[in-house]
Amino acid sequence: MDLTKEIILENHRVQLSPLKQEHLADLLPIALKHPGLLRYSPSPFGTEKELLAYICVALQERDAGRRYPFVTLDKDAGKIVGSSSFGNISLKDKRMDIGWTWLEKAAQGTSLNRHCKYLMLQYAYEILKFEKIEFKIDSRNTQSRRAVEKIGGVQEAKLRSHTVMADGYRRNTVIYGILRKKWPDVKHTVFKELTLD
């Protein structure tokens, strides 16, 4: 996986393109309107300073080979509505996370995130030939946990007192995984309607 390459994933509904510092202007209205959007993330969020720091960390992690952050363009709405990333990338183990996902409120509960996850999983398994994708979620975040379960994620572990949050709280983290050998079945059952794009 070449993290210096411009990776663009898209279908008729959504486009994921590399996060850049200039996307601050697109993402800032979301952060200011919904400061609690990342309440289950360890990253401070909700002000221009915090969002800029969030973007800078994401880009530093990309430069270090650990993460590939995207911005999410809702093609129906014609605007950028959030972000998602590949992260904790292990080329040796052919394993990485999908996470750091957030969307403005209006895009939640639509098919948008489903399209994003399909494109990311397809790229990971069919282009990169990775063997495993993991999702690490705050145990309190039932919305994200149910969403990952709906796309074939299997709960593998619960790590107690795992991650320090911005307010000092130590969250329990639930780990879900999808194996490459399960991808053909997941693709043609869970994502059946998207394979026609």
C-alpha atoms as a printed R data frame, in Angstrom:
    type eleno elety resid chain resno       x       y      z
1   ATOM     1    CA   MET     A     1   0.000   0.000  0.000
2   ATOM     2    CA   ASP     A     2   1.591   3.221 -1.175
3   ATOM     3    CA   LEU     A     3   0.462   5.975  1.193
4   ATOM     4    CA   THR     A     4   1.942   8.637 -1.083
5   ATOM     5    CA   LYS     A     5  -0.505   7.668 -3.821
6   ATOM     6    CA   GLU     A     6  -3.772   9.539 -4.289
7   ATOM     7    CA   ILE     A     7  -6.428   6.914 -3.572
8   ATOM     8    CA   ILE     A     8  -9.951   7.775 -4.692
9   ATOM     9    CA   LEU     A     9 -12.808   5.366 -4.009
10  ATOM    10    CA   GLU     A    10 -16.192   6.132 -5.497
11  ATOM    11    CA   ASN     A    11 -19.484   4.969 -6.900
12  ATOM    12    CA   HIS     A    12 -22.662   6.808 -7.901
13  ATOM    13    CA   ARG     A    13 -23.451   7.729 -4.277
14  ATOM    14    CA   VAL     A    14 -20.177   8.709 -2.622
15  ATOM    15    CA   GLN     A    15 -16.566   9.666 -3.245
16  ATOM    16    CA   LEU     A    16 -13.757   9.126 -0.764
17  ATOM    17    CA   SER     A    17 -10.676  11.200 -1.564
18  ATOM    18    CA   PRO     A    18  -7.501  11.991  0.401
19  ATOM    19    CA   LEU     A    19  -7.946  14.364  3.334
20  ATOM    20    CA   LYS     A    20  -5.957  17.586  2.897
21  ATOM    21    CA   GLN     A    21  -5.440  20.577  5.168
22  ATOM    22    CA   GLU     A    22  -7.536  22.740  2.857
23  ATOM    23    CA   HIS     A    23 -10.556  20.551  3.697
24  ATOM    24    CA   LEU     A    24 -10.711  22.408  7.015
25  ATOM    25    CA   ALA     A    25 -13.093  24.885  5.387
26  ATOM    26    CA   ASP     A    26 -15.458  22.098  4.282
27  ATOM    27    CA   LEU     A    27 -15.423  20.241  7.595
28  ATOM    28    CA   LEU     A    28 -15.454  23.166 10.025
29  ATOM    29    CA   PRO     A    29 -19.197  23.950  9.729
30  ATOM    30    CA   ILE     A    30 -19.941  20.337 10.717
31  ATOM    31    CA   ALA     A    31 -17.628  20.458 13.730
32  ATOM    32    CA   LEU     A    32 -19.039  23.786 14.907
33  ATOM    33    CA   LYS     A    33 -22.668  22.717 14.455
34  ATOM    34    CA   HIS     A    34 -22.203  19.284 16.056
35  ATOM    35    CA   PRO     A    35 -19.411  19.576 18.663
36  ATOM    36    CA   GLY     A    36 -20.517  16.311 20.285
37  ATOM    37    CA   LEU     A    37 -20.165  14.335 17.062
38  ATOM    38    CA   LEU     A    38 -16.953  12.625 18.204
39  ATOM    39    CA   ARG     A    39 -18.026  12.031 21.802
40  ATOM    40    CA   TYR     A    40 -16.879   8.389 21.540
41  ATOM    41    CA   SER     A    41 -13.513   9.313 19.996
42  ATOM    42    CA   PRO     A    42 -10.387  10.174 21.984
43  ATOM    43    CA   SER     A    43  -9.842  13.214 19.742
44  ATOM    44    CA   PRO     A    44 -11.047  16.630 20.977
45  ATOM    45    CA   PHE     A    45 -13.569  18.069 18.521
46  ATOM    46    CA   GLY     A    46 -15.927  20.975 18.060
47  ATOM    47    CA   THR     A    47 -13.722  24.041 17.572
48  ATOM    48    CA   GLU     A    48 -11.601  25.263 14.671
49  ATOM    49    CA   LYS     A    49  -8.420  24.714 16.695
50  ATOM    50    CA   GLU     A    50  -9.389  21.130 17.587
51  ATOM    51    CA   LEU     A    51 -10.439  20.278 14.042
52  ATOM    52    CA   LEU     A    52  -7.195  21.660 12.630
53  ATOM    53    CA   ALA     A    53  -5.265  19.562 15.151
54  ATOM    54    CA   TYR     A    54  -7.351  16.509 14.164
55  ATOM    55    CA   ILE     A    55  -6.486  17.025 10.496
56  ATOM    56    CA   CYS     A    56  -2.798  17.658 11.225
57  ATOM    57    CA   VAL     A    57  -2.530  14.448 13.282
58  ATOM    58    CA   ALA     A    58  -4.252  12.467 10.510
59  ATOM    59    CA   LEU     A    59  -1.805  13.813  7.920
60  ATOM    60    CA   GLN     A    60   1.200  13.169 10.185
61  ATOM    61    CA   GLU     A    61   0.043   9.585 10.665
62  ATOM    62    CA   ARG     A    62  -0.300   9.241  6.911
63  ATOM    63    CA   ASP     A    63   3.274  10.501  6.458
64  ATOM    64    CA   ALA     A    64   4.398   7.949  9.079
65  ATOM    65    CA   GLY     A    65   2.706   5.109  7.179
66  ATOM    66    CA   ARG     A    66   0.121   4.345  9.845
67  ATOM    67    CA   ARG     A    67  -3.080   5.852  8.463
68  ATOM    68    CA   TYR     A    68  -4.782   6.922  5.235
69  ATOM    69    CA   PRO     A    69  -7.486   9.540  5.942
70  ATOM    70    CA   PHE     A    70 -10.273  10.384  3.496
71  ATOM    71    CA   VAL     A    71 -12.927  13.060  3.204
72  ATOM    72    CA   THR     A    72 -16.411  11.865  2.345
73  ATOM    73    CA   LEU     A    73 -18.269  13.575 -0.495
74  ATOM    74    CA   ASP     A    74 -22.013  12.972 -0.574
75  ATOM    75    CA   LYS     A    75 -22.755  13.083 -4.299
76  ATOM    76    CA   ASP     A    76 -26.489  13.489 -3.743
77  ATOM    77    CA   ALA     A    77 -25.967  16.522 -1.510
78  ATOM    78    CA   GLY     A    78 -23.019  17.785 -3.559
79  ATOM    79    CA   LYS     A    79 -20.824  18.472 -0.543
80  ATOM    80    CA   ILE     A    80 -18.266  17.002  1.843
81  ATOM    81    CA   VAL     A    81 -20.054  15.580  4.883
82  ATOM    82    CA   GLY     A    82 -17.362  13.887  6.968
83  ATOM    83    CA   SER     A    83 -14.302  11.699  7.072
84  ATOM    84    CA   SER     A    84 -13.094   8.108  7.446
85  ATOM    85    CA   SER     A    85  -9.725   6.364  7.476
86  ATOM    86    CA   PHE     A    86  -7.746   3.235  7.011
87  ATOM    87    CA   GLY     A    87  -5.522   3.046 10.093
88  ATOM    88    CA   ASN     A    88  -3.163   0.952 12.209
89  ATOM    89    CA   ILE     A    89  -1.847  -0.276  8.874
90  ATOM    90    CA   SER     A    90   0.374  -3.359  9.039
91  ATOM    91    CA   LEU     A    91   1.721  -4.200  5.589
92  ATOM    92    CA   LYS     A    92   3.592  -7.195  6.993
93  ATOM    93    CA   ASP     A    93   0.456  -8.703  8.528
94  ATOM    94    CA   LYS     A    94  -1.858  -7.486  5.728
95  ATOM    95    CA   ARG     A    95  -4.160  -6.079  8.374
96  ATOM    96    CA   MET     A    96  -5.614  -2.660  9.142
97  ATOM    97    CA   ASP     A    97  -8.503  -0.854 10.766
98  ATOM    98    CA   ILE     A    98 -11.357   1.053  9.239
99  ATOM    99    CA   GLY     A    99 -12.346   3.846 11.579
100 ATOM   100    CA   TRP     A   100 -12.117   7.521 12.488
101 ATOM   101    CA   THR     A   101 -15.499   7.693 10.746
102 ATOM   102    CA   TRP     A   102 -17.820  10.622 11.277
103 ATOM   103    CA   LEU     A   103 -20.638  12.151  9.257
104 ATOM   104    CA   GLU     A   104 -22.785  15.211  9.690
105 ATOM   105    CA   LYS     A   105 -26.158  14.453 11.256
106 ATOM   106    CA   ALA     A   106 -28.107  14.780  7.996
107 ATOM   107    CA   ALA     A   107 -26.003  12.026  6.392
108 ATOM   108    CA   GLN     A   108 -26.437   9.600  9.283
109 ATOM   109    CA   GLY     A   109 -29.085   6.926  8.919
110 ATOM   110    CA   THR     A   110 -28.883   7.129  5.131
111 ATOM   111    CA   SER     A   111 -27.116   4.631  2.877
112 ATOM   112    CA   LEU     A   112 -24.020   6.843  2.685
113 ATOM   113    CA   ASN     A   113 -21.907   5.114  5.331
114 ATOM   114    CA   ARG     A   114 -22.863   1.740  3.909
115 ATOM   115    CA   HIS     A   115 -21.507   2.798  0.511
116 ATOM   116    CA   CYS     A   116 -18.305   4.065  2.161
117 ATOM   117    CA   LYS     A   117 -17.695   0.813  4.014
118 ATOM   118    CA   TYR     A   118 -18.350  -1.230  0.891
119 ATOM   119    CA   LEU     A   119 -15.827   0.762 -1.141
120 ATOM   120    CA   MET     A   120 -13.211   0.581  1.608
121 ATOM   121    CA   LEU     A   121 -13.626  -3.152  2.171
122 ATOM   122    CA   GLN     A   122 -13.596  -3.833 -1.563
123 ATOM   123    CA   TYR     A   123 -10.363  -1.867 -1.958
124 ATOM   124    CA   ALA     A   124  -8.738  -3.540  1.033
125 ATOM   125    CA   TYR     A   125  -9.554  -7.084 -0.057
126 ATOM   126    CA   GLU     A   126  -9.643  -6.943 -3.843
127 ATOM   127    CA   ILE     A   127  -6.938  -4.393 -4.637
128 ATOM   128    CA   LEU     A   128  -4.596  -4.513 -1.640
129 ATOM   129    CA   LYS     A   129  -5.204  -8.232 -0.955
130 ATOM   130    CA   PHE     A   130  -5.250  -7.616  2.791
131 ATOM   131    CA   GLU     A   131  -6.283 -10.517  5.009
132 ATOM   132    CA   LYS     A   132  -8.166  -8.788  7.798
133 ATOM   133    CA   ILE     A   133 -10.007  -5.580  8.581
134 ATOM   134    CA   GLU     A   134 -10.683  -4.554 12.167
135 ATOM   135    CA   PHE     A   135 -13.030  -2.009 13.738
136 ATOM   136    CA   LYS     A   136 -12.254  -0.686 17.243
137 ATOM   137    CA   ILE     A   137 -15.290   0.937 18.861
138 ATOM   138    CA   ASP     A   138 -16.104   2.451 22.242
139 ATOM   139    CA   SER     A   139 -18.304  -0.121 23.994
140 ATOM   140    CA   ARG     A   140 -20.861   2.628 24.713
141 ATOM   141    CA   ASN     A   141 -21.253   3.486 21.026
142 ATOM   142    CA   THR     A   142 -24.178   1.212 20.218
143 ATOM   143    CA   GLN     A   143 -24.943   3.010 16.931
144 ATOM   144    CA   SER     A   144 -21.503   2.252 15.479
145 ATOM   145    CA   ARG     A   145 -21.437  -1.266 16.908
146 ATOM   146    CA   ARG     A   146 -24.781  -2.154 15.290
147 ATOM   147    CA   ALA     A   147 -23.636  -0.614 11.984
148 ATOM   148    CA   VAL     A   148 -20.474  -2.745 11.931
149 ATOM   149    CA   GLU     A   149 -22.443  -5.874 12.852
150 ATOM   150    CA   LYS     A   150 -24.832  -5.182  9.957
151 ATOM   151    CA   ILE     A   151 -21.931  -5.237  7.472
152 ATOM   152    CA   GLY     A   152 -20.565  -8.568  8.696
153 ATOM   153    CA   GLY     A   153 -18.269  -7.524 11.541
154 ATOM   154    CA   VAL     A   154 -17.769 -10.256 14.137
155 ATOM   155    CA   GLN     A   155 -17.066  -9.235 17.720
156 ATOM   156    CA   GLU     A   156 -13.715 -10.695 18.747
157 ATOM   157    CA   ALA     A   157 -12.771  -9.022 22.022
158 ATOM   158    CA   LYS     A   158 -13.575  -6.379 24.600
159 ATOM   159    CA   LEU     A   159 -10.531  -4.566 25.955
160 ATOM   160    CA   ARG     A   160 -11.171  -3.041 29.361
161 ATOM   161    CA   SER     A   161  -9.884   0.440 30.271
162 ATOM   162    CA   HIS     A   162  -8.264   0.532 26.835
163 ATOM   163    CA   THR     A   163  -8.233   4.132 25.578
164 ATOM   164    CA   VAL     A   164  -8.070   7.507 27.327
165 ATOM   165    CA   MET     A   165 -10.707   9.937 26.080
166 ATOM   166    CA   ALA     A   166 -10.307  13.720 25.795
167 ATOM   167    CA   ASP     A   167 -12.126  14.179 29.135
168 ATOM   168    CA   GLY     A   168  -9.879  11.651 30.910
169 ATOM   169    CA   TYR     A   169 -12.421   8.823 30.892
170 ATOM   170    CA   ARG     A   170 -10.890   5.392 30.148
171 ATOM   171    CA   ARG     A   171 -13.136   3.677 27.644
172 ATOM   172    CA   ASN     A   172 -13.621  -0.028 27.042
173 ATOM   173    CA   THR     A   173 -12.952  -0.856 23.388
174 ATOM   174    CA   VAL     A   174 -14.808  -3.560 21.473
175 ATOM   175    CA   ILE     A   175 -12.944  -5.098 18.536
176 ATOM   176    CA   TYR     A   176 -14.776  -6.420 15.492
177 ATOM   177    CA   GLY     A   177 -13.183  -8.123 12.514
178 ATOM   178    CA   ILE     A   178 -13.925  -9.251  8.964
179 ATOM   179    CA   LEU     A   179 -11.648 -11.824  7.339
180 ATOM   180    CA   ARG     A   180 -10.743 -11.791  3.661
181 ATOM   181    CA   LYS     A   181 -12.011 -15.342  3.235
182 ATOM   182    CA   LYS     A   182 -15.446 -14.109  4.375
183 ATOM   183    CA   TRP     A   183 -15.471 -11.145  1.984
184 ATOM   184    CA   PRO     A   184 -17.050 -12.901 -1.051
185 ATOM   185    CA   ASP     A   185 -19.995 -13.996  1.079
186 ATOM   186    CA   VAL     A   186 -20.319 -10.597  2.779
187 ATOM   187    CA   LYS     A   187 -20.053  -8.828 -0.569
188 ATOM   188    CA   HIS     A   188 -22.783 -10.863 -2.238
189 ATOM   189    CA   THR     A   189 -25.194 -10.983  0.712
190 ATOM   190    CA   VAL     A   190 -24.762  -7.953  2.968
191 ATOM   191    CA   PHE     A   191 -23.793  -5.626  0.100
192 ATOM   192    CA   LYS     A   192 -25.725  -7.389 -2.637
193 ATOM   193    CA   GLU     A   193 -27.432  -4.259 -3.971
194 ATOM   194    CA   LEU     A   194 -24.145  -2.323 -4.125
195 ATOM   195    CA   THR     A   195 -22.329  -4.861 -6.282
196 ATOM   196    CA   LEU     A   196 -24.408  -3.637 -9.218
197 ATOM   197    CA   ASP     A   197 -22.758  -0.160 -9.149
